[in-house]
Amino acid sequence: MSIAGHNSELSVGEQRALMFHHFNLIEAQKGIVRSAQDALKKLKKTAKADGLVMADLDYMARCAALEDPDIVPAEILRRAEIASWFALPVNFQPDMFVDRTPLEDRAFEEGKAAGLLGKGPEAPYDAASAAGQAWLQGWHEGQRIMREDLQSAMEKRNAAKGGDELIQGGEEVGDPFAEAAE
């Protein structure tokens, strides 16, 4: 997949690295914002303790914000029709959507995604197992891809800008890949 626009001179890997770079910076900033939401979390916890279902409260907020009152009934009808296509709740087959990918292959791809996301190398599988080893190999592959493609993407983007407004990692956030590279 190639993303059209001003980054079209970048390779697919470089585009991915650049996107993950910005994704990680944005996610780090979201973490800072989350720390300011403690009061809201406390209110939600109190509501749960009172036996309320948060999804119901969220739905109430959505309904309260709607300008067109016909939207909700139409949505309910659509969802009921979709549920009928799956014969829900009668004859529901819980294994219908089971992932049949071999465990080691899935673990490798999960590890690779974790590496691309800049997550730590802690596998969700036993480290001594084949799945744990595959996950760790995937994590290393994701880290390698990010290092190489992000560096290449940054060099190209900075060269294109001629030294003005160079693209750099966030100064306050720190490099999520620095620890892994050591």
Buried (B, 14 or more C-beta within 10 A) or exposed (E): EEEEEEBEEBBEBBBBBBBBBEBBBEBBEEEEEEEEEEEEEEEBEEBEEEEEEEEEBEEEEEEEEEEEEEEEEEEEEEEEEEEEEEEEEEEEEEEEEEEEEEBBEBBBBBBBEBBBBBBEBEBEBEEEBEBBBBBBBBBBBBBBBBBEBBEBBBEBBBEEEEEEEEBEBBEEBEBBBEEBEE
